[in-house]
């Protein structure tokens, strides 16, 4: 929750004339108004990069390097378009999803699919908590065995309870600052090590990089390519929860309620341009982070035939560091792994709490516009979700598989999100706020690419093999 007192006039989800603020002009003036994208980066530069992207690099080598940039870039247009609707209306994603026909009782079909996504994400985020617990357990084992159940139980419990304690207030500024610190720490270290690989025995050259920029998918690598496209960059959950952070930062409130005037259009377009900058900065951050992880997997793990699996994921991934810098780097890696996986937890807990509460509001359980009730329910899920995720991990104990299961459902729900975005754009977004011709082309390309991903994911789910 943003730093509010529970009074409607200061609630970021309530648009009032008193909340209007003129948008900044230019990058320098806009810099202090960036932030939602940094929370997004904290979520993205985490499980997808450390676990899945590195694993794909280990499996496919340099061949799919080009797909890293493509997969992170092409989905941004959908993210931005949904955020445009949010700034124009002051409403979060699940409120809009619920208006997309047809409806099933009180729920729109998109929110019904979202419920299935949420169930699969219990496993994915549980895998993230598990991966972080394994890293802590190797760093500070309890009972002598870092992979023993006692050590994993203790560290999983500490992580869940510690996260609840730190995030219970749900203040936007706290969430944003924590995300920035976590992203900077691990992204900086990882990019530096990836750039330093040419000076080690696992050096890669211009030829290796060029071979990964051929825009081709090698035979037998289609499944890996689809997995990369589905889980790298913004996923269905990030596209959805970005809208909540845009509201809590203040973009919609500062634009003010839509009174149809030219002044409102000017302000709204001004804050949308700030949101563009925010999305661009976050894209640069998580794209470089993703490239770094993929390069390390392709250069270090692939030649040795090492692929991260099960609870041994952390030890396999640590070879990236120990094989390039020596055994001492194992500690550095474990600290870095805690930072990167912890950043996903840090962003996931408050983000999913808001989405669950928004869903309950669409079912009539509470009034979303009541800030006191909304915060009370958000805090309930801030407690419940980490405990559920911890139980899921301790039951399954396979972080890689758990993250990948969530990735499959993410690909399916992305299609529903695209349909919702186009519906809300046509029905509810003021045409005076539409992007330019170039953006509209990117939105169309993004939508088609996501649609193909969804079709492939469904076929795979029903056992139809392609490629």
Secondary structure, DSSP 8 states (H G I E B T S, - for coil): --S--S-GGG-TTS--GGG------SHHHHGGG--HHHHHHHHHTTHIIIIIIHHHHHHHGGGGHHHHHHHHHHTHHHHHHHHHHHHHH---HHHHHTTSSSEETTEEHHHHHHHHHHHHHHHHHHHHHHHHHHHHHHHS-SSS-TTSHHHHHHHHHHHHHHHHHHHTT--HHHHHHHHHHHHHHHHHHHHHHHHHGGGSTT---HHHHHHTTS----TT-HHHHHHHHHHSSS-HHHHHHHHHHHHHHTHHHHH----S-HHHHHHHHHHHHHHHHHHHHHHHHHHHHHHHHHHHIIIIIHHHT----GGGHHHHHHHHHHHHH-TTHHHHHHHHHHHHHHHHHHHHHHHHHHHHHHHHHHTTSS-TT-HHHHHHHHHHHHHHHHHHHHHHHHHH--HHHHHHHHHHHHHHHHHHHHHHHHHHHHHTS-GGG---HHHHHHHHHHHHHHHHHHHHHHHHHTT----
